Amino acid sequence: MGLSVIDLQPYLRWREDSLAQTAAAAAAADGSEESSKEFNGLVEMELNDEGLRSSCENVATCLRETGALVVKDPRCSSKDNDEFLDMMERYFGQSDALKRKQERPDLHYQVGVTPEGVEMPRCAVDKELQQMMQTLPADARPHMPTGPDPKWRYMWRVGPRPSKTNFQELNSEPVVPEGFPEWVELMNGWGHKMISAVEIVAEMAAIGFGLPRTSFTSMMANGPHLLAPTGSNLSKYNELGYVFAGYHYDLNFLTIHGRSRFPGLFIWLKDGHKVPVKVPEGCLLLQAGKQLEWLTGGECAAGMHEVVVSENTQEAIKAARNSDRSLWRVSSTTFAHIASDAVLQPLGHFAAAAGAHQYTPIHAGDFVEAELAAINLKR
């Protein structure tokens, strides 16, 4: 995809060693037995390793200049991703009636299942976005959908939620479908690994941007993070150019994707270049979301993307049919959020960015609810 792969392991090793040393020093000073976990997010550790600092700057540069990056996290294995995809293929392969038992429109579809034909793609409702689409070269122009997205999605909350919040609908209890005894363990396991990878990228990005290490992660604490796989029925919808997810940005902080078994995801880099996504084996793709754009005063623009049936998708459909495999295209997607009650506004030196005045302070929860209303998820 023309994006360099950033290995997170060296930073993970430095971070673990530094936190352990800091915790040990604190325990020796006051006699307590506090763990290094309690220091994560509280201690500002000095990063003197030039190689690691360069890697952090590379993360920041990728987000600023392209809106996307590819990482390799040793904690997130291909086996984990495959087990997740296997289960979600079985779930989406059920009847519509069974799946709709997990539908929660009263909670803005932020937990449970969102059926096909509900979510409106951003490009179908945003006039400014439509005008911007027309400025792109013909070979990089997105497909224009004719109605709601025909994809299904499952929202599974990841991690703790705040004990008190003004945005309860965004922080509701998870919904567990019947007939999947492995569901909770597998969803929590993969979801936590994906969010952990985002947290490391967020720390590295903060360092690379010249901000305190925990600038982003402290705002992510108790956020409404969601493991949010989509299911697209390729046995039903498989015509070339068919749009499953219309051209849009993500409203959250950072989005992270594992590998899908079917091509079809296209992303636009900040320069307008359209790129078909092919995540390398054992790697993860991240895209900037609208909340990151807000916190950086517009310097890190939210990444645009769509999911359509391409020639490569059709080739993969043929191969799956020949192998008697599932024809549900499942995305291994997780949305990392800023906490609902936190205030979105340009941080540190980003407050002086040229376009920072456009990003006025707003509670993350208010921002999310407005975005959900625009795409027909908040009724």
C-alpha positions as CSV (number, residue, x, y, z in Angstrom):
1,M,0.0,0.0,0.0
2,G,3.0,2.3,0.0
3,L,3.0,2.5,3.8
4,S,6.0,1.5,5.9
5,V,5.4,-1.1,8.6
6,I,6.2,0.0,12.1
7,D,7.3,-2.7,14.5
8,L,5.9,-1.9,18.0
9,Q,8.0,-4.4,19.9
10,P,11.0,-2.2,20.6
11,Y,8.8,0.5,22.1
12,L,6.8,-2.1,24.1
13,R,10.0,-3.5,25.6
14,W,11.3,0.0,26.5
15,R,7.9,0.9,28.0
16,E,7.6,-2.3,30.1
17,D,11.2,-1.9,31.5
18,S,10.7,1.8,32.3
19,L,7.4,1.3,34.1
20,A,8.8,-1.6,36.1
21,Q,11.9,0.5,37.1
22,T,9.7,3.5,38.1
23,A,7.3,1.3,40.1
24,A,10.2,-0.4,41.9
25,A,11.7,3.0,42.8
26,A,8.4,4.3,44.1
27,A,7.8,1.2,46.2
28,A,11.3,1.4,47.7
29,A,10.7,5.1,48.6
30,D,7.4,4.6,50.4
31,G,7.3,0.9,51.2
32,S,4.1,0.3,49.1
33,E,3.6,-2.6,46.7
34,E,2.0,-0.7,43.9
35,S,2.3,-2.3,40.5
36,S,3.7,-0.7,37.4
37,K,0.1,-0.7,36.0
38,E,-0.8,2.0,38.5
39,F,2.0,4.1,37.1
40,N,0.9,3.7,33.5
41,G,-0.6,7.1,32.6
42,L,0.8,8.8,35.6
43,V,4.5,8.7,35.0
44,E,6.2,10.8,32.3
45,M,9.2,8.7,31.3
46,E,12.1,10.1,29.4
47,L,12.7,8.5,26.0
48,N,16.4,9.0,25.2
49,D,16.8,6.2,22.7
50,E,17.3,7.9,19.3
51,G,16.0,4.9,17.4
52,L,12.8,4.7,19.4
53,R,12.3,8.4,19.2
54,S,12.7,8.2,15.4
55,S,10.1,5.5,15.3
56,C,7.7,7.7,17.3
57,E,8.3,10.5,14.9
58,N,7.6,8.1,12.0
59,V,4.2,7.2,13.6
60,A,3.4,10.9,13.9
61,T,4.5,11.7,10.4
62,C,2.4,8.9,8.9
63,L,-0.7,10.1,10.7
64,R,-0.1,13.7,9.8
65,E,0.9,13.2,6.1
66,T,-1.2,10.1,5.1
67,G,-3.8,9.6,7.8
68,A,-2.9,5.9,8.0
69,L,-0.1,3.5,9.1
70,V,0.6,-0.2,9.3
71,V,2.0,-1.7,12.5
72,K,3.2,-5.1,13.7
73,D,2.3,-5.9,17.3
74,P,3.7,-9.2,18.7
75,R,0.6,-9.4,21.0
76,C,-1.8,-9.6,18.1
77,S,-1.4,-12.9,16.2
78,S,-2.9,-14.1,12.9
79,K,-4.3,-17.0,14.8
80,D,-6.3,-14.6,17.1
81,N,-7.6,-12.8,14.0
82,D,-8.6,-16.0,12.3
83,E,-10.5,-17.4,15.3
84,F,-12.4,-14.1,15.5
85,L,-13.3,-14.2,11.8
86,D,-14.4,-17.8,12.0
87,M,-16.9,-17.0,14.8
88,M,-18.2,-13.8,13.2
89,E,-18.7,-15.7,9.9
90,R,-20.9,-18.1,11.7
91,Y,-22.8,-15.3,13.5
92,F,-23.5,-13.3,10.4
93,G,-24.4,-16.5,8.5
94,Q,-27.5,-16.9,10.8
95,S,-31.0,-15.9,9.8
96,D,-31.9,-12.2,9.9
97,A,-34.5,-13.0,12.6
98,L,-31.9,-14.5,14.9
99,K,-29.5,-11.7,14.5
100,R,-32.1,-9.0,15.1
101,K,-32.6,-10.3,18.6
102,Q,-29.4,-8.4,19.4
103,E,-30.6,-5.1,17.8
104,R,-30.7,-2.1,20.2
105,P,-31.8,1.0,18.3
106,D,-32.7,2.7,21.6
107,L,-29.0,2.7,22.4
108,H,-28.1,4.2,19.1
109,Y,-26.9,0.8,17.9
110,Q,-23.7,1.3,20.0
111,V,-24.1,-2.3,21.4
112,G,-25.5,-5.3,19.6
113,V,-26.2,-5.7,16.0
114,T,-27.0,-3.1,13.3
115,P,-28.9,-4.7,10.4
116,E,-28.2,-3.9,6.8
117,G,-30.1,-0.9,5.4
118,V,-29.9,1.2,8.6
119,E,-26.7,3.2,8.5
120,M,-26.5,6.0,6.0
121,P,-23.0,6.6,4.5
122,R,-21.6,9.9,5.3
123,C,-21.2,10.9,1.7
124,A,-25.0,10.5,1.1
125,V,-25.9,13.1,3.7
126,D,-22.9,15.5,3.7
127,K,-23.0,18.2,1.0
128,E,-19.5,19.4,1.7
129,L,-18.2,15.9,1.4
130,Q,-20.0,15.4,-1.9
131,Q,-18.4,18.6,-3.3
132,M,-14.9,17.4,-2.1
133,M,-15.5,14.0,-3.9
134,Q,-16.0,15.8,-7.2
135,T,-12.6,17.5,-6.9
136,L,-10.8,14.1,-6.9
137,P,-9.3,12.7,-10.1
138,A,-11.7,10.4,-12.0
139,D,-9.6,7.3,-11.1
140,A,-9.6,8.2,-7.4
141,R,-13.3,9.2,-7.2
142,P,-15.4,7.2,-4.7
143,H,-18.5,5.3,-5.7
144,M,-21.7,7.2,-4.8
145,P,-24.2,5.0,-2.9
146,T,-27.9,5.1,-3.7
147,G,-29.1,4.5,-0.1
148,P,-28.2,3.0,3.3
149,D,-25.2,0.7,3.6
150,P,-26.2,-3.0,3.0
151,K,-23.8,-4.2,5.6
152,W,-24.4,-5.7,9.0
153,R,-22.3,-4.6,12.0
154,Y,-21.9,-5.9,15.5
155,M,-20.8,-3.5,18.3
156,W,-19.1,-5.1,21.3
157,R,-17.9,-2.8,24.0
158,V,-14.2,-3.3,25.0
159,G,-12.8,-2.3,28.4
160,P,-14.3,-0.6,31.5
161,R,-16.8,2.3,31.3
162,P,-17.1,5.3,33.7
163,S,-19.2,4.8,36.8
164,K,-20.8,8.2,36.1
165,T,-21.4,9.7,32.7
166,N,-23.7,12.1,31.0
167,F,-23.8,9.8,28.0
168,Q,-25.2,6.5,29.2
169,E,-26.4,5.3,25.8
170,L,-22.8,5.4,24.6
171,N,-21.6,3.4,27.6
172,S,-24.2,0.6,27.8
173,E,-23.8,-3.0,28.8
174,P,-22.8,-5.5,26.0
175,V,-25.2,-7.8,24.3
176,V,-24.3,-11.5,24.1
177,P,-26.0,-13.6,21.4
178,E,-27.2,-17.2,22.2
179,G,-25.5,-20.2,20.8
180,F,-21.9,-18.9,21.0
181,P,-20.4,-20.1,24.3
182,E,-16.9,-18.8,23.3
183,W,-18.3,-15.3,22.4
184,V,-17.4,-13.3,25.5
185,E,-13.9,-14.7,25.9
186,L,-13.0,-14.4,22.2
187,M,-14.5,-10.9,21.7
188,N,-12.9,-9.5,24.9
189,G,-9.6,-11.2,24.1
190,W,-9.3,-9.8,20.5
191,G,-10.9,-6.5,21.4
192,H,-8.5,-5.8,24.3
193,K,-5.5,-6.7,22.1
194,M,-6.6,-4.3,19.4
195,I,-7.2,-1.5,21.9
196,S,-3.8,-2.2,23.5
197,A,-2.2,-1.8,20.1
198,V,-4.0,1.5,19.6
199,E,-2.8,2.7,23.0
200,I,0.8,2.1,22.1
201,V,0.4,3.9,18.8
202,A,-1.2,6.7,20.6
203,E,1.7,7.0,23.1
204,M,4.2,6.9,20.2
205,A,2.3,9.5,18.2
206,A,2.1,11.8,21.2
207,I,5.9,11.6,21.7
208,G,6.4,12.1,17.9
209,F,4.2,15.2,18.0
210,G,6.2,16.6,20.9
211,L,3.4,16.2,23.4
212,P,3.6,14.4,26.8
213,R,3.5,10.6,26.3
214,T,0.0,10.2,27.9
215,S,-1.7,13.1,26.2
216,F,-4.0,10.9,24.1
217,T,-4.1,7.7,26.3
218,S,-5.2,9.6,29.4
219,M,-8.2,10.9,27.4
220,M,-8.9,7.3,26.1
221,A,-9.3,5.9,29.7
222,N,-12.9,4.5,30.1
223,G,-13.7,5.5,26.6
224,P,-16.6,3.8,24.7
225,H,-14.2,1.6,22.7
226,L,-15.9,-0.9,20.3
227,L,-14.9,-4.1,18.6
228,A,-17.1,-3.5,15.5
229,P,-16.9,-6.2,12.8
230,T,-19.0,-5.7,9.7
231,G,-20.6,-8.5,7.8
232,S,-21.2,-8.2,4.0
233,N,-23.1,-11.0,2.3
234,L,-21.2,-11.7,-0.9
235,S,-23.5,-14.5,-1.9
236,K,-26.3,-11.9,-2.2
237,Y,-24.4,-8.8,-3.2
238,N,-21.4,-9.5,-5.5
239,E,-21.8,-7.3,-8.6
240,L,-18.7,-5.3,-9.6
241,G,-18.8,-1.8,-7.9
242,Y,-21.5,-2.7,-5.4
243,V,-21.1,-0.5,-2.4
244,F,-21.1,-2.0,1.1
245,A,-19.9,1.0,3.0
246,G,-20.1,4.3,1.3
247,Y,-17.3,6.9,1.3
248,H,-16.9,8.1,4.9
249,Y,-14.6,9.0,7.8
250,D,-14.7,7.4,11.2
251,L,-16.0,9.6,14.0
252,N,-13.8,8.1,16.7
253,F,-10.1,8.6,17.7
254,L,-8.2,5.9,15.8
255,T,-9.6,2.9,13.9
256,I,-7.6,-0.3,13.7
257,H,-8.2,-3.2,11.3
258,G,-6.9,-6.8,11.2
259,R,-6.9,-8.7,7.9
260,S,-10.1,-9.5,6.2
261,R,-10.5,-12.7,4.0
262,F,-12.0,-10.7,1.1
263,P,-10.6,-7.5,-0.5
264,G,-12.8,-4.5,-1.0
265,L,-11.6,-1.9,1.5
266,F,-10.1,1.2,-0.2
267,I,-8.6,4.1,1.7
268,W,-7.7,7.6,0.6
269,L,-4.4,9.1,1.8
270,K,-4.3,12.7,2.7
271,D,-3.0,13.7,-0.7
272,G,-6.2,12.2,-2.3
273,H,-4.5,9.0,-3.5
274,K,-6.8,6.0,-3.5
275,V,-5.3,2.8,-2.2
276,P,-6.7,-0.7,-2.1
277,V,-6.0,-2.2,1.3
278,K,-4.0,-5.3,1.6
279,V,-2.9,-5.7,5.2
280,P,0.4,-7.7,5.4
281,E,0.3,-11.0,7.3
282,G,0.6,-10.4,11.0
283,C,0.1,-6.7,10.7
284,L,-2.6,-4.2,11.5
285,L,-3.8,-1.1,9.7
286,L,-4.7,2.1,11.5
287,Q,-6.6,5.2,10.3
288,A,-7.0,8.6,11.9
289,G,-10.5,9.3,13.1
290,K,-12.3,12.6,13.5
291,Q,-11.5,12.9,17.2
292,L,-7.8,12.8,16.4
293,E,-8.4,15.4,13.8
294,W,-10.0,17.6,16.5
295,L,-7.2,17.1,19.0
296,T,-4.6,18.0,16.4
297,G,-6.4,21.1,15.2
298,G,-6.9,19.6,11.8
299,E,-3.2,18.6,11.1
300,C,-4.1,14.9,11.2
301,A,-7.2,14.7,8.9
302,A,-9.6,11.9,9.4
303,G,-8.9,9.1,6.9
304,M,-11.6,8.5,4.2
305,H,-12.5,5.0,3.1
306,E,-15.1,2.8,1.4
307,V,-15.9,-0.9,0.9
308,V,-17.0,-2.0,-2.6
309,V,-17.0,-5.2,-4.6
310,S,-13.8,-5.0,-6.8
311,E,-12.4,-7.5,-9.3
312,N,-10.2,-8.8,-6.6
313,T,-13.2,-9.3,-4.4
314,Q,-14.9,-11.3,-7.1
315,E,-11.8,-13.5,-7.5
316,A,-11.8,-14.2,-3.8
317,I,-15.5,-15.1,-4.0
318,K,-14.8,-17.7,-6.7
319,A,-11.9,-19.2,-4.6
320,A,-14.2,-19.3,-1.5
321,R,-16.9,-21.0,-3.4
322,N,-14.5,-23.6,-4.8
323,S,-13.3,-24.3,-1.2
324,D,-16.8,-24.3,0.2
325,R,-15.9,-21.4,2.6
326,S,-18.1,-18.7,4.0
327,L,-19.2,-15.9,1.6
328,W,-19.6,-13.4,4.4
329,R,-16.9,-10.7,4.2
330,V,-16.1,-9.9,7.8
331,S,-14.0,-6.9,8.8
332,S,-11.8,-7.1,11.8
333,T,-12.4,-3.6,12.9
334,T,-12.1,-1.8,16.3
335,F,-13.0,1.8,17.1
336,A,-10.9,3.4,19.8
337,H,-12.6,6.5,21.4
338,I,-11.9,9.4,23.6
339,A,-13.9,9.2,26.8
340,S,-17.4,10.5,26.4
341,D,-17.1,13.1,29.1
342,A,-13.7,14.4,28.0
343,V,-13.5,17.7,26.0
344,L,-12.3,17.6,22.5
345,Q,-10.1,20.6,21.6
346,P,-6.7,21.0,20.0
347,L,-3.9,19.9,22.4
348,G,-0.7,21.8,23.3
349,H,1.0,23.4,20.3
350,F,-1.8,22.2,18.0
351,A,-3.9,25.0,19.5
352,A,-1.8,27.3,17.3
353,A,-2.4,25.3,14.1
354,A,-3.6,27.3,11.1
355,G,-7.1,25.6,11.2
356,A,-7.4,25.2,15.0
357,H,-10.1,27.8,15.3
358,Q,-12.5,25.4,13.4
359,Y,-12.2,22.9,16.2
360,T,-14.1,24.5,19.1
361,P,-14.3,22.7,22.5
362,I,-17.0,20.0,22.6
363,H,-17.6,17.0,24.9
364,A,-16.7,13.9,23.0
365,G,-20.1,12.4,23.8
366,D,-21.9,15.4,22.3
367,F,-19.7,15.1,19.2
368,V,-20.4,11.4,18.8
369,E,-24.2,11.7,19.3
370,A,-24.3,14.4,16.6
371,E,-22.3,12.2,14.2
372,L,-24.6,9.2,14.9
373,A,-27.7,11.3,14.3
374,A,-26.3,12.4,10.9
375,I,-25.9,8.8,9.7
376,N,-29.2,7.5,11.0
377,L,-28.0,5.6,14.1
378,K,-29.3,7.9,16.7
379,R,-33.1,8.0,16.3
